[in-house]
C-alpha cells in the first residue's frame, strides 16, 4: 500500500511536471515574441572591453605607412590610390563592413600649373632678377621626395603678375592694414604677412581695399618653431620643427562646400553660379613662401620699424617698408609675383561604408574623416584615417564573425577634397540632407588624430561631454600605465562645472576647422572632434610644424609625433568606445542637462555684457532668460524620467520617444534665416562669431555692430527674438511630448 | 481494478491539467509584456461605426446657433465669448478633451473707426455731396441686426481722403490697368473694381503705379448672384443670393501670419519690424461697397465703353470713365473716399485642446479651424467650428467613458484672427515649429464646412487621397439614402488615375486660402481641407453669396445652405473618420504611390511645356526625370514592404520606422531657400505660383520670367536643381533606411 502510494505520488508528480512543462512550453499563446528581448538590449560592457583590447597600435602604424606612400592631394592619382585602399579594406570579407561604395562630386578646385611654376622674385629697376624664392621645399629623407609633391601655393588665389614695393603687414588683419596705411601709401604695393591672426584668404581680402596688389604669406619661426630656425641641427629631420624652406599650403576660400553649387550637391548637371559671383576668395594674387625666403625679404625692408607686437623671430628689425632699405642688395627693387594658378572642376570621391543596425537601422551614428592631403599628409589627415581603418577592422571583424551587430546603423565617411574647403563632407550633407536630418544621432570627426602625444583634446556639443568622459576613463593614457586618458587630460585642461565639479574642458565646434562643420552648422547634428595634442607648457607652435608642408610624412609622424603609435591607439580606443556607446546604448547617451549648463553660462555672460545697454534701449532680455529657464526645466525633467524609468521593461516606443527627443535636440536650434550673411550657418548656439565673446554668437556679433551703426539695435533685438524662440523650441523638443 | 484505473486516469488527468495550468499561467518567465498587444493594435472598425452613428446633425445645428449669437470678429468681445464657449466644451468633464487652454499672440490688426465711419461720396465741383454710399448693410431678419456688426472695410487699407475722377478697372488685374491706361490717364483717379481675378490687396497694389489714388471694390451680381439683383423677391431673405447692399469684407494683405513679426511668434516682447517695412498691403486707400452703390457709380460713368469681358450684370454699359458721363446727375463730379481705418496690436487667442495618445503620444494628428468671423460668420467659419465641436463631443465622450483612447495624440486648434491673414495658425506654427515638425503626422482643416449641399470637395496632398476616399465611402450622402458621399462625389468631379482608374478629383493646397497654409508651406505637414459644396451646373457664384457679409447668419445657413444640417453631419462624419484612421491606424494611412503619380503628372507637363526650350539652352531635365523616377521606385518599394509584411507581429520599431518615413515625406520637400521672394513658402511641390500651369510651381514661375529677362534662364536652371534635389531627398526619406 505504501509502495502503491509512493508510486502514485511519483507518478502524480511526474504527470504534474509533464503538465507544467506542456503548459509552459507547449502552448505559445502569450509567450513573448523573440524581438522583445532584442529591442531592450543595452550596450554590452564586455564587448567594449574586447574592442579596447583588439585595437592595435602596429596596425595603425602600418595603415599610416600605406596611406602615405604617395602624395594624395584631392583628385590626383595618389588620391585615387587611397580611394582604392579604403574600398579594399571596407569590402574585405573577413574584416570589412556590410557595404562600401564611392560617391563622386564635380567640384571647383584650384591648382598651380606644373609647367609654369609660381614664382616670387626681387626685380631691380632695370628688370634684373636679383633674387628668386625657392619653388619647392628642400628634400631631407627620401620618403618626402616625390615628383607629385605639389608646389606650395594658395588655392583659389587668382593668377596674375603684380609687381610693387614690398611692405610688411604683420598678420594681415584689418587693423594691421589700417595701422600700416597710416604710415605707408599701400597703393601698388606687395604685402608680406605671417600666418596666424586672420584666415588665409582674409590676408588678401583685407589688403585689397588699400590698393595692395599682391600678398605673400609665410610662417614665422616665432609662431611655429618656438623661435628655432636652423636646419643644421634644430629643425626637421632633427626635430619636429619646420625647416627653413617649409611652406604651409592651404585653401584660401572662406566658406565650406563647393563654391559653385551653394546648398546643392555638385553633380554634373547641377546649376553652377557664375565664377565671378564667388565671394570670400582672394581678389588679388597671394602666394605662400618659406621663412628662409621671408627672412631675406623682411630683413632687407626699409621704412619705419614695425611695432613690437609685429616683430617675429628673425634676428633683424621688421620694418614697414615700403621697399628695401638703402643700402641693401635689393635697394629700389620691386617684388614680383608670377602666379599661374588655374581653377578646374574635377571629380572628387567620398568613400562610404556601413554597418547596418539590428534594432534601429534607421538611426545613424556617423564617423568620418577626410582622406585628401596637401602632400603625403601623414598627420593631416592620415593619422585620422589610420585610426578609422583600425576601428573598422576591429568592428568589421566582430560583425563578420557574427559576434556583434550594433543596435543603430554606423556610417563611415572618408571625405574628399576637405583641404579645399570641407568639400566632400559638405556635398554629402547637401545631397542627403533629408535622411541625415531625420536619422542621425551623432557625428564623430577624427581628422588629425594626433597633433602631439601629451593629452586628449575634445570639442563638441555639451551633451556629448559625459560620454567622452566615460570612454576616456576606460582607456590607458599612452606611456602612463596606471593613468587613464581622462585622468591625464584633466591635468592639462580643466574647468569647474556647477553640476559636475572639476572636469576636463571640452571645447565648442563654433568654427569650420574640419568636416564637422556641415554636420554642426548646416544639419544641426550633435557632433564631436577629438585628437591627442600638445603640452602647451612645452611649445607655443600654432600647430604641429610640418602642417601642410612636404615634411608631413610617415618618417616625421613616427619619429616626432607619436613614436610607437600609442597616442593613435588611445584615440582609436576612445573614439571607438564613444562610437559603440552611441550605437548600442538603449537610451542615446546624450546629456541634455550639460547642454543647459552651457546655455546658462552663455546667458550669464550675455547679461553681464549687454543687459545694461539693452535696458537703456527698452530691449528686454526676459524672453531669453525665460527660454533658458524653460530649457533647463525640460532637461531636468527628461533626465529624471530617464533615471527613474525601468526602460528595459518599457515599451520600445517609449524608449524611442526619449531617444528622438535627444537626437533632435540640436536640430531644434537650427534657424535657416538666423544668419543671412553666413553661408550654411544655421545653428544659433554654435555659429561662428567674430566678436570673440563666450556667449551666443549672433547676439555678440549683432552687439558688436552697434558701435558703428545705431540702426544695429534693431538687429540686436531681432536676433534676441530669434534666439529666444530657438531655445524655447529646443525646450519643446525636450519637454513632455504632449 | 477498472474502477481504480479509472480513478487513476481521472486523477492523472486532473493533475496533468493542474500542471498545464500552473505551467501556462503560474510561471511568468517568457510571457509577453502587456504592451506587446497594445503596440500592435490597428484601427477598430467597430469604433468608427459607433463614431459615425453618434454624430448628430441637431447637435451641430445647436452649436451653430450658439456660436452665431453675436458677431465675433477677432479680438472683440464676441470673439472672447466664443473662446469661453470652446473652453467650456473642451473642458467638460463628460464630453471634453484631456486638456484645453488658450494661447495668446499680440498681433497687428486693422479696423474702421466706429466713431468716424468710412465714407464714399460723389462730390460736385462746388464740393456739394451729391451721393453717399451706404455705410452699413440693410437689415432684413433681426438676427442680423447687432450694434457690433462691423462696417464694411478693407482691412490694412491705409486711412486717407483721396478725391478724383472715377474710372472702371474691371478686376484690378495688372493687365486691366494696363489696358485702361492705354485710353485713360489714370493719374489722380479713383478706380472702381469688381471682386475676382486678383487678390483683394492686389487691386490697389496694381493700381498705384499708374497714379490711381483710391480704389473701390464691389461684388458684381454676375459674379455672385447668377445675375440676380432685386431684394424684392430674388435675393436674401428670399434666396441665398446677396442683397444689393451686401458687402464682402476681407483682409487686404498678401501674406500670412502677423505682419510685424515674420517667422517669429508674436509675443509681447518679440521684435517687430517697422510698420513702414510691411510689404504686400494696399499703398493707397481702398474700400468695398455694395452693388447697389456700384450700380449708381458705374452706370453713370462716361468715356469709352469697356470691352465685353469687363461687362457685368448691370443693365447699362460699363464705361471706362474717367468721370461721369454728360449729361448725368454726377457730371463733372469726383468720387471721394474718406477712410479712417487704424491699425492696432491686439491680443488674439487660439484655443487648443488635446486627447493624449496611448501608444505614441509623441505623434500628433492636428485638426483645426479658425474661430473668428467678420460678422456673425455662420458659414465662415462657424459651420466648421460647429462640426469640430460635434467631433470633440463624440470623441471626448468615448475618451471620458474609457471606451477609447487614440494610438497617437490628437490636437484640436481653434485659431484666432484668420480673417486678417491666417494669423493664429501661423503664429502657432512659428512658436511650436520644432515639435510640430518633429511629430505631426497630418493636419486636417475644416474651415467653411458647407458652402452648399451638393457634393464633397476635398483638397490635400495626394498621399491623403486614399484615406479620404475610404472615409467618404462609409458615409451616406446627405439626402440620398443609398448613395455614399464618395459615389455622389465622383459624379460631380472626377478624373482618371493611371493606378486607381476613375476617382473623385482631389485638389491641391497650393495657395493660402485657409489655416492649412502655414502647415503645408512653412512646416511641410501633410494636410487636407474638406467641405460640402456647390453643384456647378446650378450656379456660377464665385463663392456662397453671403460670404463676409452681414447676411452670413444662422437664419441664412439653416434656410439656404444646409436645411437640417445633414451636409454638416456628412462633413463631420467624413472628417472624423479620416481623423480616427490617421490617429489609430497601425501604419499611418498615407499612400506614397499616389504622391508619385502627381509628381509624374507634373513632370510630364513640365517636359511638354519646357523641354524643347531648355534643350536649346543646354539645360538638362534629366536630373528632374531621374529624381521623379527615384521617388516612384522608392514609393513602390515601400508600398510593397507595407503590403507584404506581417506588421502586427513585427517589432514596433519596424512599424515606427515606416510610419516615420510616411510622416516625414512632406517635410522632405521643404527648402527654406527655394522661394526667397515668397514669405514662408518652403514646399517645392505646393508653393503658390502665378504661372497657372499644372506643374512644379517654382519652375513654372521661373520659366514665365524668361519671356522678359534673358538672365532668367539661370534661375530656371537653378530651380531645376533645387527641385531635383528636393525630390531626390524625398525619395531618400521613403527609400530603404540604410
Interface residues (C-beta under 8 A of the other chain):
Chain A: X8 X11 X12 X15 X16 X17 X18 X19 X20 X21 X22 X23 X24 X25 X27 X29 X30 X31 X32 X33 X35 X36 X38 X39 X261 X263 X264 X265 X267 X269 X270 X271 X274 X354 X356 X357 X359 X360 X361 X362 X364 X409 X411 X430 X431 X432 X433 X434 X435 X438 X439 X620 X622 X623 X649 X650 X651 X652 X653 X656 X657 X660 X664 X667 X668 X672 X673 X714 X717 X718 X720 X721 X722 X725 X728 X729 X730 X732 X733 X735 X737 X738
Chain B: X8 X11 X12 X15 X16 X17 X18 X19 X20 X21 X22 X23 X24 X25 X27 X29 X30 X31 X32 X33 X35 X36 X38 X39 X261 X263 X264 X265 X267 X269 X270 X271 X274 X354 X356 X357 X359 X360 X361 X362 X364 X409 X411 X430 X431 X432 X433 X434 X435 X438 X439 X620 X622 X623 X649 X650 X651 X652 X653 X656 X657 X660 X664 X667 X668 X672 X673 X714 X717 X718 X720 X721 X722 X725 X728 X729 X730 X732 X733 X735 X737 X738
